[in-house]
Amino acid sequence: MAAGKEIRGKIKSVENTKKITKAMEMVSVSKMRKAQERMRAARPYSEKIRNIAANLGRANPEYVHAFMKTNEAKAVGFIIVTSDKGLCGGLNTNLLRAVTTKLREAQAAGTAIESVAIGSKGLGFLNRIGARVVAHVTHLGDTPHLDKLIGPVKTLLDAYAEGKLSAVYLCYTKFINTIKQEPIVEPLLPLAAESLQVGEGQHSWDYIYEPDPESVIDELLVRYVESLVYQAVAENMASEHSARMVAMKAATDNAGNVISELKLVYNKTRQAGITKELSEIVSGAAAAAGV
């Protein structure tokens, strides 16, 4: 019964794996709900900043912030948001595939690339392809904090304000629903004029400024861009936990199927062994009776 013992060992191993994947699925369910709440809570903040900046820009059309100007530099920046951990299906792979396509387009045009990595998976990818990483931040935990993101991101924002970059792209995975997550590679800078327009039918407001309109607009637009990056990180975390929950559920179901198949093979092997022993007993008894 050496074969039967080996199969029992495999069954035990797969059962242990199933317990782990089931536990990870339940943890991801809990974290996913909190991440979704955090993601939705961040949206009104960035929307309010956008509205105020739009009103300020309309009240002061003669002033154009550096983030809204187009630079002629032969370099672009990428902010790549990925997860720190794996076991989340094709979440990071799909995003990095889209990023690779954009990087190749930039390289074909003879454009230099500077990148900021948010997350260990993105940092490892950039190091493997030999991209220039000017800053990175990893191990953000389950709750992203803006103060940890500002430093690395500000590196590219300052470079764009100084005219060293012609564009900055934000790359992340957008949360659509629990089943679907979409990789996004979108321009962050320059800010599109359409994104800071007051909607039709809405009134435009002017304000009393302290110290002056230019300083207020400068500060607000920086906060607005930072809020977009934070929102991207929050979206990516919600996507990560959703993808991991789905992946771990699939792994748990597959483990159950493997266990069922192994038990069937074990029972067949055990039955064959018993049949063989009975045949030997009967043959021995017949031989003894013949003697």
C-alpha positions in Angstrom: 0.0 0.0 0.0 2.9 2.3 -0.6 1.0 4.0 -3.4 -2.0 4.5 -1.1 0.2 6.1 1.6 1.6 8.5 -0.9 -1.9 9.5 -2.1 -3.0 10.1 1.5 0.0 12.4 1.9 -1.0 14.3 -1.2 -4.6 14.6 0.1 -3.4 16.0 3.4 -1.1 18.5 1.7 -3.9 19.8 -0.6 -6.3 20.0 2.4 -3.8 22.2 4.2 -3.4 24.4 1.1 -7.2 24.7 0.9 -7.4 25.9 4.5 -4.8 28.6 3.7 -6.5 29.8 0.6 -9.9 29.9 2.3 -8.4 31.9 5.2 -6.8 34.4 2.7 -10.1 34.7 0.9 -12.0 35.6 4.1 -9.3 38.2 5.0 -9.5 39.7 1.5 -13.3 40.0 1.8 -12.9 42.0 5.0 -10.1 44.2 3.7 -11.9 44.8 0.4 -14.9 46.3 2.1 -12.7 48.8 4.0 -10.7 49.6 0.9 -13.9 50.3 -1.1 -15.2 52.6 1.7 -11.8 54.4 1.8 -11.8 54.8 -2.0 -15.3 56.2 -2.1 -14.6 58.6 0.8 -11.7 60.1 -1.0 -13.7 61.1 -4.1 -15.6 64.1 -2.6 -12.3 65.7 -1.5 -10.7 65.7 -4.9 -14.0 66.8 -6.5 -14.3 69.7 -4.2 -10.7 70.9 -4.8 -11.3 70.6 -8.6 -14.4 72.8 -8.3 -12.7 75.4 -6.3 -9.7 75.4 -8.6 -12.0 75.7 -11.6 -13.8 78.7 -10.1 -10.4 80.3 -9.3 -9.1 79.7 -12.8 -12.2 81.2 -14.3 -12.0 84.3 -12.1 -8.3 84.7 -13.0 -8.0 83.7 -16.6 -4.8 85.7 -17.1 -2.8 83.4 -14.8 -1.8 79.9 -16.0 -0.2 77.5 -13.6 2.9 75.5 -14.6 0.8 72.3 -14.3 -1.4 73.5 -17.1 1.4 74.6 -19.5 2.8 72.3 -22.2 6.5 71.7 -22.0 8.8 70.8 -25.0 11.2 68.6 -23.0 12.3 65.2 -24.4 11.4 63.3 -21.3 8.3 61.9 -19.7 7.5 60.7 -16.2 5.5 57.6 -15.1 3.9 57.1 -11.7 3.3 53.3 -11.5 1.0 52.1 -8.7 1.0 48.3 -8.0 0.6 46.1 -5.0 3.3 45.0 -2.5 2.1 41.4 -2.4 1.2 38.8 -5.0 -1.5 36.1 -5.2 -4.0 38.5 -6.7 -4.4 37.0 -10.2 -3.4 39.0 -13.2 -3.9 42.4 -11.5 -0.3 43.6 -11.7 0.5 41.6 -14.9 -2.3 43.4 -16.8 -1.2 46.8 -15.6 2.5 46.3 -16.3 1.7 45.0 -19.8 -0.1 48.3 -20.5 2.8 50.2 -19.0 5.2 48.3 -21.2 3.3 49.3 -24.3 3.4 53.0 -23.3 7.1 52.8 -22.4 8.0 51.3 -25.8 6.1 54.1 -27.6 8.0 56.7 -25.6 11.4 54.9 -26.3 10.5 54.6 -30.0 10.0 58.4 -30.1 13.5 58.9 -28.5 12.0 60.2 -25.2 13.8 59.7 -21.9 11.8 58.1 -19.1 11.8 58.8 -15.4 9.6 56.8 -13.1 8.2 56.6 -9.6 7.2 53.2 -8.3 4.5 52.9 -5.6 4.4 49.2 -4.6 7.0 46.5 -4.6 5.8 44.7 -7.7 6.2 47.9 -9.8 9.6 48.6 -8.4 10.8 45.1 -9.2 9.4 45.4 -12.8 11.2 48.8 -13.4 14.5 47.4 -12.0 14.3 44.4 -14.3 13.8 46.4 -17.4 16.5 48.9 -16.4 14.2 51.9 -16.2 15.4 55.0 -14.3 13.6 55.1 -11.0 13.9 58.5 -9.4 11.9 57.7 -6.3 9.8 54.9 -4.8 7.7 53.9 -1.9 6.7 50.4 -0.8 4.9 48.7 2.1 2.1 51.2 2.5 0.1 48.7 4.5 -3.7 48.4 4.2 -4.2 52.1 4.8 -2.4 54.5 2.4 -1.2 57.8 3.9 -0.8 60.9 1.8 2.4 62.0 3.7 4.2 58.8 2.5 3.2 59.5 -1.1 3.9 63.2 -1.3 7.7 62.9 -1.2 8.2 60.4 -4.2 5.5 62.0 -6.3 6.8 65.5 -5.7 10.0 64.6 -7.5 8.1 64.3 -10.8 5.8 67.2 -10.1 8.7 69.5 -9.5 10.5 68.3 -12.6 7.4 69.0 -14.7 7.0 72.5 -13.1 10.7 73.2 -14.0 10.1 72.2 -17.6 12.2 69.1 -17.5 9.3 66.7 -18.4 6.8 67.0 -21.2 4.2 64.8 -19.6 3.5 62.7 -16.5 1.5 59.6 -16.7 -0.4 57.9 -13.8 -0.7 54.1 -14.1 -2.9 52.1 -11.8 -5.7 49.6 -11.7 -9.2 51.1 -11.5 -11.8 49.4 -9.4 -15.0 48.8 -11.5 -16.6 46.1 -9.4 -15.7 43.0 -7.4 -15.2 41.0 -10.5 -13.8 43.5 -12.9 -10.7 45.8 -12.5 -9.3 47.8 -15.4 -5.7 48.9 -15.9 -5.4 52.6 -16.5 -2.5 54.6 -18.1 -3.7 58.2 -18.2 -2.0 61.6 -18.4 -1.7 63.3 -15.1 0.2 66.4 -16.3 -0.3 68.7 -18.0 -3.8 69.1 -16.5 -6.4 69.2 -19.2 -8.3 72.4 -19.3 -11.6 70.4 -19.7 -11.0 68.8 -16.3 -11.0 72.2 -14.6 -14.1 73.6 -16.3 -17.2 74.7 -14.4 -20.1 72.5 -15.5 -22.9 73.9 -17.6 -25.6 75.4 -15.6 -23.3 75.9 -12.6 -22.4 79.3 -11.2 -18.8 80.5 -11.1 -17.7 81.9 -7.8 -15.0 84.4 -6.9 -13.3 84.6 -3.5 -11.4 86.9 -1.2 -7.8 85.8 -1.4 -5.1 85.7 1.2 -2.3 86.3 0.3 -3.1 86.5 -3.4 -4.9 84.5 -6.2 -1.7 83.1 -7.7 -0.5 81.6 -4.4 -3.9 80.1 -3.7 -4.2 78.6 -7.2 -0.6 77.2 -6.9 -1.3 75.5 -3.6 -4.7 74.2 -4.7 -3.5 72.6 -8.0 -0.7 70.8 -6.1 -3.2 69.5 -3.7 -5.5 68.5 -6.5 -2.8 66.5 -8.3 -1.8 64.9 -5.0 -5.4 63.9 -4.4 -5.5 62.3 -7.8 -2.5 60.2 -6.9 -4.0 59.2 -3.6 -7.3 58.3 -5.3 -5.3 56.1 -7.7 -3.6 54.3 -4.8 -7.0 53.8 -3.1 -8.5 52.4 -6.3 -5.6 50.1 -6.7 -5.9 48.8 -3.2 -9.6 48.1 -3.6 -8.8 46.3 -6.9 -6.0 44.3 -5.2 -8.2 42.9 -2.5 -11.0 42.2 -4.9 -8.7 40.3 -7.3 -7.1 38.4 -4.4 -10.5 37.4 -3.1 -11.5 36.0 -6.5 -8.1 34.3 -7.0 -8.2 32.7 -3.6 -11.8 31.5 -4.1 -10.8 29.9 -7.4 -7.8 28.3 -5.7 -10.0 27.0 -2.9 -12.5 25.5 -5.4 -9.6 23.9 -7.4 -8.2 22.4 -4.2 -11.6 20.9 -3.4 -11.7 19.4 -6.9 -8.2 18.0 -6.6 -9.0 16.4 -3.2 -12.1 14.7 -4.7 -10.0 13.3 -7.6 -7.3 12.1 -5.2 -9.8 10.4 -2.9 -11.3 8.7 -5.9 -7.9 7.4 -7.0 -7.1 6.4 -3.4 -10.3 4.4 -3.1 -9.7 2.7 -6.4 -6.1 1.9 -5.4 -7.3 0.6 -2.0 -10.0 -1.5 -3.6 -7.5 -3.0 -6.1 -5.2 -3.8 -3.2 -8.0 -5.5 -1.3 -9.1 -7.5 -4.4 -5.5 -8.6 -4.9 -5.2 -9.8 -1.3 -8.5 -11.7 -1.5 -7.4 -13.3 -4.8 -4.2 -14.4 -3.2 -6.0 -15.8 -0.1 -8.5 -17.7 -2.3 -5.7 -19.0 -4.5 -3.8 -20.1 -1.5 -6.8 -21.8 0.0 -7.6 -23.6 -3.3 -4.0 -24.8 -3.6 -4.0 -26.0 0.0 -7.3 -27.9 -0.5 -5.9 -29.5 -3.7 -2.9 -30.8 -1.7 
